[in-house]
Amino acid sequence: MKTLKETIEDMLKLMELAAIWIDSKVVVETENGELLSTLRITKGMHIRVVSGTILDIREDAPANYTVLKCLGDIYSTQLQMELISNSGEILKLILK
């Protein structure tokens, strides 16, 4: 049987999520190249990140990262994304 400490540690572990919901809509590019204004970010989407902030994709400001993973704990008190840049650099973006 697990101790209380082990149970709490299990609840705080990050797990892969299907999506992360954000507070304000952002324009992203889907895997098939379609632009979409959404609150829901999922694996495979192309997003624009500047100084740790997700911004709208525009013609003059294209996507610079692709979402590899969405991660969070069971209560969504910790949310982060693993991204890969257009140049191949891996980035961990902590949202919460």
Secondary structure as GFF3:
##gff-version 3
##sequence-region A 1 96
A	DSSP	alpha_helix	4	12	.	.	.	ID=ss1
A	DSSP	beta_strand	15	17	.	.	.	ID=ss2
A	DSSP	beta_strand	19	29	.	.	.	ID=ss3
A	DSSP	beta_strand	35	42	.	.	.	ID=ss4
A	DSSP	beta_strand	46	50	.	.	.	ID=ss5
A	DSSP	beta_strand	53	55	.	.	.	ID=ss6
A	DSSP	beta_strand	65	72	.	.	.	ID=ss7
A	DSSP	beta_strand	79	85	.	.	.	ID=ss8
A	DSSP	beta_strand	90	94	.	.	.	ID=ss9
###
